[in-house]
Amino acid sequence: MRQVLNISLPDTMAKTVKKAVKMGNYASTSEFFRHLLRDWQEGKLLAELNESRLEIAHNRGIVLKSLKDLR
């Protein structure tokens, strides 16, 4: 199911989005923002992964005995 979200942008940002769509980089304004959100989610996940790697490197990681330990 999809939801409609309305956002307000300064003119310069709105022009940037419209230009990206017009140049064919995105099929629509919605696709532009979906791509932006996916990139943000990926970056957030990568930051969490890097933080976990640092914890493991500094012997602060937790060893799980089963998937139930994730809760």
C-alpha positions as CSV (number, residue, x, y, z in Angstrom):
1,M,0.0,0.0,0.0
2,R,1.2,3.5,-0.8
3,Q,0.8,6.7,1.1
4,V,1.0,10.2,-0.4
5,L,3.3,12.7,1.4
6,N,3.4,16.3,0.6
7,I,6.6,18.2,1.2
8,S,7.6,21.9,0.9
9,L,10.9,22.8,-0.7
10,P,12.7,26.1,-1.4
11,D,12.6,27.1,-5.0
12,T,16.3,26.1,-5.6
13,M,15.7,22.6,-4.3
14,A,12.5,22.1,-6.3
15,K,14.3,23.2,-9.5
16,T,17.1,20.7,-8.8
17,V,14.6,17.9,-8.4
18,K,12.7,18.9,-11.6
19,K,15.9,19.2,-13.5
20,A,17.0,15.7,-12.5
21,V,13.7,14.3,-13.6
22,K,13.7,16.2,-16.9
23,M,17.3,15.1,-17.7
24,G,16.0,11.5,-17.3
25,N,17.9,10.6,-14.2
26,Y,14.6,9.7,-12.5
27,A,11.3,8.6,-14.0
28,S,9.4,11.0,-11.7
29,T,9.6,13.2,-8.7
30,S,8.4,10.4,-6.5
31,E,11.2,8.1,-7.8
32,F,13.8,10.9,-7.0
33,F,12.7,10.9,-3.4
34,R,12.4,7.1,-3.1
35,H,16.0,6.9,-4.4
36,L,17.1,9.5,-1.8
37,L,15.3,7.6,1.0
38,R,16.9,4.3,-0.1
39,D,20.3,5.9,0.0
40,W,19.7,7.4,3.4
41,Q,18.5,4.0,4.8
42,E,21.6,2.3,3.2
43,G,23.9,4.9,4.8
44,K,22.3,4.4,8.2
45,L,22.6,0.6,8.0
46,L,26.3,1.0,6.9
47,A,27.0,3.2,9.9
48,E,25.4,0.7,12.2
49,L,27.5,-2.1,10.6
50,N,30.7,-0.1,11.0
51,E,29.9,0.6,14.6
52,S,29.4,-3.1,15.2
53,R,32.7,-3.9,13.5
54,L,34.5,-1.4,15.8
55,E,32.9,-3.0,18.9
56,I,34.1,-6.4,17.7
57,A,37.6,-5.1,17.0
58,H,37.7,-3.7,20.5
59,N,36.4,-6.9,22.0
60,R,33.1,-5.4,23.0
61,G,31.0,-7.5,20.8
62,I,28.4,-9.9,22.1
63,V,28.4,-13.5,21.1
64,L,24.9,-14.8,20.4
65,K,24.1,-18.4,21.1
66,S,21.0,-18.4,19.0
67,L,18.7,-16.0,17.0
68,K,16.5,-15.8,20.1
69,D,19.4,-13.7,21.7
70,L,18.7,-10.9,19.2
71,R,15.6,-9.9,21.1
